[in-house]
């Protein structure tokens, strides 16, 4: 016991239900340990450590210091009365998702998809709501009045502990987006070819324009220089339109939003990573950007490489959170970020044989 201080050891013995006298007697039985180290100060050290333990445990003085009472009071560390609160998931009683708001076709599809993924319906319908709202984006707006309109924005989040099947439900919905992207590949390839043709044409027109300028300068007297044709401007790199991204920077999101004006979608299996990355690349914070990304308004991204104008800054967010990481992600001053999410905390699914009805 020489490597333990009287303070830490006193607290441990107090947690076990011992009174000050019990602790004094126990330590005195080991004269070569703590009792030898503190000698005449042993009783004072025991009382000091006991007082600190009592304050931290918030024990009522009126309860007394009877050892039998300590052993049955249910304090932390009591083997006969363990602290069952460590098994509490903090979820409480939450209502299930109202299936009656879905059409029969959607309900059947989601039930079959949830069965195939081995999850509850809430694990699939909550991400689906965020995905659909992002696909609609700025193409439709809700207008409570002439002076007030909002784009189709819905950030959704499934909460659950590790192993509670959050990811399979999310992936079941994301696979649909991947199929759409696969189907659109020929169209995107055609767009890329047209863009590369524009780039080559712009280079040819720019070269011809420079030759005309040189010829005009060499004439006597020099004639008026020709203006640069609009078609000579370099259109820049081709930006492949995407339905969603997983780990984009603010700089990358701006051109992606130009390629898809109705809005983009961010999908993160662990949304805690999104908030951790908000200050990853520079000394500033990207949090204001994400706060504005909910509204769909005009935004200018200013960077050293130049400015990028986004007519509609709208980025949907879909993902999952573990309870402890959720609390840490929104710690600090309230800035409205927490209120932008629609949360669902489904129960862990019960076992049942999987189904292949939905691929």
C-alpha positions in Angstrom: 0.0 0.0 0.0 3.0 2.3 -0.1 2.1 3.6 -3.5 -1.3 4.9 -2.4 -1.9 8.2 -0.7 -4.1 8.4 2.4 -6.5 10.5 0.4 -7.2 8.0 -2.4 -7.1 5.0 0.0 -9.5 6.8 2.4 -12.0 7.4 -0.3 -11.9 3.8 -1.5 -12.5 2.5 2.0 -15.3 5.0 2.6 -16.9 3.9 -0.7 -16.8 0.3 0.8 -19.0 1.5 3.7 -16.3 2.0 6.4 -16.6 4.8 9.0 -13.6 7.0 10.1 -13.0 4.6 13.0 -13.2 1.6 10.7 -10.7 3.1 8.3 -8.3 4.1 11.2 -8.5 0.5 12.6 -8.0 -1.0 9.1 -4.9 1.1 8.3 -3.4 0.6 11.7 -3.4 -3.2 11.1 -0.8 -2.5 8.4 2.0 -0.7 10.3 4.5 -0.9 7.4 2.2 0.9 5.0 0.2 4.2 5.2 0.3 4.1 9.0 4.1 4.2 9.0 4.2 6.9 6.4 1.9 9.3 8.2 2.6 8.2 11.8 0.9 10.7 14.2 -0.9 12.5 11.3 -2.8 9.4 10.3 -6.0 10.3 12.0 -6.0 13.8 10.5 -5.4 12.5 7.0 -8.2 10.0 7.4 -10.6 12.7 8.5 -9.5 14.9 5.6 -10.0 12.2 3.0 -13.3 11.1 4.5 -14.5 14.7 4.5 -13.7 15.1 0.8 -15.4 11.8 0.0 -18.4 12.9 1.9 -18.6 16.2 0.1 -18.3 14.6 -3.3 -20.8 11.9 -2.5 -23.2 14.5 -1.0 -24.0 12.4 2.0 -26.5 13.8 4.5 -24.9 14.4 7.9 -28.1 13.2 9.5 -27.5 9.8 8.1 -24.8 9.2 10.7 -21.6 7.2 10.4 -22.9 3.8 11.3 -21.1 1.1 9.3 -24.1 -1.1 8.8 -26.0 1.9 7.3 -23.1 2.5 5.0 -23.1 -1.0 3.7 -26.9 -0.9 2.8 -27.2 2.7 1.6 -26.4 1.9 -2.0 -23.4 4.1 -2.4 -21.0 3.7 -5.3 -18.7 0.7 -4.8 -21.1 -1.2 -2.6 -21.0 -4.8 -3.9 -24.3 -5.7 -2.2 -26.1 -2.7 -3.8 -24.4 -1.9 -7.2 -25.1 1.3 -9.0 -27.4 0.2 -11.8 -27.5 3.7 -13.3 -24.4 2.8 -15.4 -26.7 0.6 -17.5 -29.2 3.4 -18.1 -29.1 4.4 -21.8 -30.7 7.8 -21.1 -33.2 7.2 -23.9 -36.3 7.2 -21.8 -39.7 6.5 -23.3 -40.0 7.9 -26.9 -42.8 7.5 -29.3 -42.4 5.3 -32.4 -42.5 6.8 -35.9 -46.1 7.4 -37.1 -46.4 4.9 -39.9 -49.8 6.3 -40.9 -48.1 9.4 -42.4 -46.6 7.2 -45.2 -48.4 6.1 -48.2 -49.0 2.3 -48.5 -46.3 2.0 -51.2 -43.7 3.8 -49.2 -44.6 1.9 -46.0 -44.3 -1.4 -47.8 -40.9 -0.5 -49.3 -39.5 0.8 -46.0 -40.7 -2.2 -44.1 -39.1 -4.6 -46.6 -35.9 -2.6 -46.7 -35.7 -2.5 -42.9 -36.3 -6.2 -42.7 -33.5 -6.9 -45.2 -31.1 -4.6 -43.3 -31.9 -6.1 -40.0 -33.1 -2.8 -38.5 -36.2 -1.1 -37.3 -38.2 1.0 -39.6 -37.0 4.2 -37.9 -33.4 3.4 -38.9 -34.4 3.7 -42.6 -37.2 6.3 -42.7 -35.3 9.0 -40.8 -32.3 9.1 -43.2 -34.8 8.8 -46.1 -36.6 12.0 -45.1 -33.3 13.9 -45.1 -32.3 12.4 -48.5 -35.6 13.2 -50.2 -35.6 16.8 -48.9 -32.1 17.3 -50.3 -33.0 15.9 -53.7 -35.9 18.4 -53.9 -33.8 21.2 -52.4 -34.3 24.7 -53.8 -36.5 23.5 -56.7 -39.5 23.8 -54.3 -40.0 26.2 -51.5 -42.5 26.5 -48.7 -44.1 30.0 -48.6 -46.0 30.8 -45.4 -46.4 34.3 -46.8 -45.2 36.4 -49.7 -42.2 37.7 -47.7 -41.2 34.4 -46.2 -40.1 31.3 -48.0 -38.0 28.3 -47.0 -36.3 25.7 -49.2 -36.9 22.0 -48.7 -34.3 21.5 -45.9 -34.4 18.7 -43.4 -31.2 17.6 -41.5 -31.8 14.2 -40.0 -29.9 12.1 -37.4 -30.3 8.6 -36.0 -29.0 8.3 -32.4 -27.8 5.1 -30.9 -25.0 3.4 -29.2 -22.3 1.5 -31.0 -23.7 -1.8 -32.3 -27.3 -0.6 -32.3 -27.5 -1.0 -36.1 -27.5 2.7 -37.1 -25.2 2.2 -40.1 -27.1 -0.7 -41.9 -30.3 1.4 -42.0 -28.4 4.4 -43.4 -26.6 2.4 -46.0 -29.9 0.8 -47.2 -31.0 4.3 -48.2 -27.7 5.5 -49.6 -27.5 2.6 -52.0 -30.4 4.1 -53.8 -28.4 7.3 -54.5 -25.5 5.2 -55.7 -27.8 3.4 -58.2 -29.0 6.8 -59.5 -25.4 8.0 -59.9 -24.6 4.8 -61.8 -27.5 5.2 -64.1 -26.4 8.8 -64.8 -22.8 8.0 -65.7 -23.4 8.0 -69.5 -25.0 11.4 -69.3 -22.2 12.8 -67.1 -19.6 11.4 -69.6 -21.4 13.2 -72.4 -21.4 16.4 -70.4 -17.7 16.0 -69.7 -16.9 15.5 -73.4 -18.9 18.7 -74.3 -17.0 20.6 -71.6 -13.6 19.4 -72.8 -14.6 20.5 -76.3 -15.5 24.0 -75.0 -12.1 24.2 -73.3 -10.3 23.3 -76.5 -12.4 25.8 -78.5 -11.7 28.6 -76.0 -8.0 28.0 -76.4 -8.2 28.2 -80.2 -10.3 31.4 -80.1 -7.9 32.9 -77.5 -5.0 32.1 -79.7 -6.6 33.7 -82.8 -7.5 36.8 -80.7 -3.9 37.2 -79.6 -2.7 36.9 -83.2 -5.2 39.6 -84.3 -4.0 41.9 -81.5 -0.4 41.5 -82.6 -1.3 42.2 -86.3 -3.2 45.3 -85.2 -0.2 46.6 -83.3 2.1 46.1 -86.2 0.0 48.1 -88.7 0.9 51.7 -89.5 -0.7 53.5 -88.0 -1.8 50.9 -85.4 -5.5 50.1 -85.6 -7.9 49.7 -82.7 -7.2 46.5 -80.8 -10.0 43.8 -81.0 -11.9 43.0 -77.8 -11.5 39.6 -76.3 -14.4 37.3 -77.4 -16.5 35.8 -74.7 -15.9 32.3 -76.1 -12.1 32.8 -75.5 -12.6 32.7 -71.7 -11.4 29.5 -70.2 -14.5 27.7 -68.7 -12.4 26.0 -66.0 -12.3 22.4 -64.9 -15.3 20.1 -65.4 -17.2 19.7 -62.1 -19.0 16.3 -62.0 -22.5 16.7 -60.6 -23.0 14.6 -57.5 -26.0 13.8 -55.4 -24.0 13.6 -52.2 -20.6 13.9 -50.6 -19.1 12.3 -47.5 -16.1 14.5 -46.4 -15.9 17.7 -48.5 -14.2 20.9 -47.5 -15.9 24.2 -47.8 -13.8 25.0 -50.8 -14.9 21.8 -52.5 -18.6 22.2 -51.7 -18.8 25.6 -53.4 -18.1 24.3 -56.9 -20.2 21.2 -56.3 -23.1 23.6 -55.4 -22.5 25.4 -58.7 -22.8 22.1 -60.6 -26.0 21.3 -58.6 -27.8 24.6 -57.9 -30.8 23.0 -56.2 -28.5 21.8 -53.3 -26.1 19.2 -52.2 -26.3 16.4 -49.6 -23.7 15.5 -46.9 -23.9 12.0 -45.6 -21.7 11.0 -42.6 -22.0 7.7 -40.8 -20.6 9.5 -37.7 -21.6 13.1 -37.6 -19.2 13.8 -34.8 -16.5 13.8 -37.4 -18.2 16.7 -39.2 -18.0 19.0 -36.1 -14.5 17.9 -35.4 -13.4 18.8 -39.0 -15.0 22.3 -38.9 -11.7 23.7 -37.6 -9.3 21.1 -39.3 -7.9 23.1 -42.3 -7.3 26.6 -41.0 -7.3 28.8 -38.0 -10.9 30.0 -38.5 -14.1 28.0 -38.2 -16.4 26.6 -40.8 -19.3 26.5 -38.4 -20.9 29.8 -39.7 -20.8 28.3 -43.2 -22.8 25.2 -42.1 -25.3 27.4 -40.2 -26.0 29.2 -43.4 -26.0 26.0 -45.5 -29.4 25.3 -43.9 -31.1 28.4 -45.4 -30.3 28.2 -49.1 -29.4 31.8 -49.5 -26.7 33.5 -51.7 -23.2 32.9 -50.4 -19.7 34.0 -51.5 -16.8 31.8 -50.5 -13.7 34.0 -50.1 -10.4 32.2 -50.4 -6.8 33.2 -51.4 -7.3 31.4 -54.7 -10.3 33.6 -55.5 -14.0 34.0 -54.8 -16.7 31.5 -55.6 -20.3 32.7 -55.7 -23.0 30.2 -54.7 -26.5 31.3 -55.7 -28.2 28.8 -53.3 -26.1 27.6 -50.4 -28.2 24.6 -49.4 -26.6 21.4 -48.1 -28.6 18.7 -46.5 -27.1 16.7 -43.7 -27.9 13.1 -42.9 -26.0 10.8 -40.5 -25.8 9.2 -37.1 -24.6 10.1 -33.6 -23.6 8.2 -30.5 -25.3 9.8 -27.4 -22.0 10.9 -25.7 -20.6 12.3 -29.0 -23.9 14.1 -29.6 -23.5 16.0 -26.3 -19.9 17.0 -27.0 -20.7 18.1 -30.6 -23.2 20.7 -29.4 -21.3 21.8 -26.3 -20.8 25.5 -25.8 -23.0 28.5 -26.7 -26.3 27.9 -28.4 -26.0 29.0 -32.0 -28.9 27.2 -33.6 -27.0 24.2 -34.9 -28.7 21.7 -32.6 -32.2 22.9 -33.6 -31.5 22.3 -37.2 -31.6 18.5 -36.9 -34.6 16.1 -36.7 -33.5 13.4 -34.3 -34.6 9.8 -34.0 -33.5 7.4 -31.3 -34.8 4.0 -32.2 -34.7 1.0 -29.9 -32.1 -1.6 -30.9 -33.8 -4.0 -33.3 -34.8 -7.5 -32.1 -33.5 -10.5 -33.9 -35.4 -11.9 -36.8 -34.2 -13.7 -40.0 -33.1 -11.4 -42.7 -35.0 -10.9 -46.0 -33.8 -10.5 -49.6 -37.0 -8.8 -50.8 -35.1 -5.5 -51.3 -31.6 -5.5 -52.7 
